[in-house]
């Protein structure tokens, strides 16, 4: 967290929104959105966490910007987001950078902190409940279980380099314990294919959890080959 108390100076607060349901946003994160912010710059996956508060936020004159990135790279670039955060903070605005889950788990939070630090913009981080933990729990699935899984590993389903990433999944197939794959739906065939090529049994039990914590949450349980 940045040094110094939160005050009227322009500042950016990176807030983890949790998996989506506003009840799973931390008390401090909710306060930053509802009582502190002049502007909320939200990722696509973070918007559901403040949907119910839009009228209340509007009554305070809080501006909400959807800076989401759609699958495939459409939407705001990271550079554009950086420029916006710096510009608004330099105008004296209190900016909430609202990110799905936790800002530092596949959320590019550290990149944004480094840019803000280099620009001399005060910042803080409010951790959030990551879907790494929340999604399995909401589906009744334990990541660890005595005698079955004594560890879990977290990977992203996005390659980020334009490659197919099969080598990475072949390596992941040999990891002990439970595998948690975030943002894996769009590349599901690549993920499952790589794991099977790496030697993971096609009968390995799997769960595909979509829109965790939201009213339309969907859980599909099936063997690896059937996903």
WOBEL-V63150 format. One record per residue. PSI is psi in degrees with one decimal (999 if undefined). Layout:
psi:PSI
psi:PSI
This chain:
psi:143.1
psi:153.1
psi:149.4
psi:155.2
psi:155.3
psi:128.3
psi:-166.1
psi:-2.4
psi:146.3
psi:138.4
psi:155.5
psi:128.1
psi:112.8
psi:112.5
psi:127.4
psi:123.9
psi:-5.2
psi:-168.2
psi:-14.2
psi:-46.7
psi:130.9
psi:-21.3
psi:-15.0
psi:2.2
psi:136.0
psi:159.5
psi:-40.6
psi:-41.1
psi:-41.6
psi:-40.0
psi:-40.8
psi:-38.4
psi:-48.5
psi:-32.9
psi:-23.3
psi:-39.3
psi:143.1
psi:-27.8
psi:136.2
psi:121.0
psi:106.1
psi:140.3
psi:160.5
psi:-43.0
psi:-12.4
psi:-18.5
psi:-38.6
psi:-26.8
psi:-20.5
psi:5.2
psi:-41.9
psi:-15.0
psi:5.3
psi:-41.5
psi:-44.3
psi:-41.0
psi:-40.6
psi:-35.1
psi:-24.0
psi:-3.2
psi:22.0
psi:126.9
psi:136.1
psi:124.7
psi:124.0
psi:102.1
psi:33.0
psi:157.2
psi:122.6
psi:158.0
psi:137.9
psi:-2.4
psi:-0.5
psi:159.1
psi:-156.9
psi:140.7
psi:157.7
psi:-35.5
psi:-38.4
psi:-38.8
psi:-44.7
psi:-47.5
psi:-40.2
psi:-46.4
psi:-45.7
psi:-46.3
psi:-45.6
psi:-37.9
psi:-38.2
psi:-18.8
psi:-2.0
psi:11.8
psi:147.2
psi:112.1
psi:123.6
psi:121.0
psi:99.3
psi:122.3
psi:141.3
psi:142.9
psi:-126.5
psi:137.6
psi:-25.7
psi:10.3
psi:98.8
psi:34.2
psi:2.4
psi:23.0
psi:-42.4
psi:-37.7
psi:-42.9
psi:-39.3
psi:-43.3
psi:-39.7
psi:-43.6
psi:-42.2
psi:-44.9
psi:-30.3
psi:-2.9
psi:24.5
psi:125.3
psi:145.2
psi:164.2
psi:163.8
psi:127.2
psi:106.5
psi:155.6
psi:165.4
psi:113.0
psi:146.2
psi:-15.8
psi:-43.2
psi:-40.4
psi:-45.0
psi:-50.1
psi:-41.1
psi:-42.9
psi:-23.3
psi:2.6
psi:27.9
psi:128.5
psi:133.0
psi:-29.6
psi:147.9
psi:127.3
psi:128.6
psi:-6.6
psi:-54.6
psi:114.8
psi:6.9
psi:160.5
psi:153.7
psi:140.3
psi:126.4
psi:158.7
psi:142.0
psi:-9.4
psi:130.6
psi:-36.1
psi:-6.4
psi:6.8
psi:-5.7
psi:177.5
psi:-16.7
psi:13.3
psi:-37.3
psi:-39.5
psi:-39.3
psi:-31.7
psi:-37.7
psi:-40.2
psi:-29.1
psi:-21.6
psi:-0.6
psi:139.7
psi:151.4
psi:-155.7
psi:138.5
psi:131.2
psi:120.9
psi:117.0
psi:147.1
psi:45.1
psi:-4.5
psi:-45.1
psi:-27.6
psi:30.7
psi:-42.5
psi:-38.1
psi:-42.2
psi:-52.8
psi:-40.2
psi:-42.8
psi:-39.6
psi:-42.2
psi:-41.5
psi:-31.4
psi:-2.2
psi:1.0
psi:135.9
psi:138.6
psi:-15.4
psi:0.4
psi:126.6
psi:135.8
psi:159.0
psi:132.5
psi:115.2
psi:120.4
psi:140.4
psi:49.1
psi:135.8
psi:-11.8
psi:161.9
psi:-29.7
psi:27.0
psi:137.9
psi:132.7
psi:124.0
psi:120.2
psi:126.5
psi:162.3
psi:159.0
psi:-43.6
psi:-16.7
psi:-5.5
psi:999
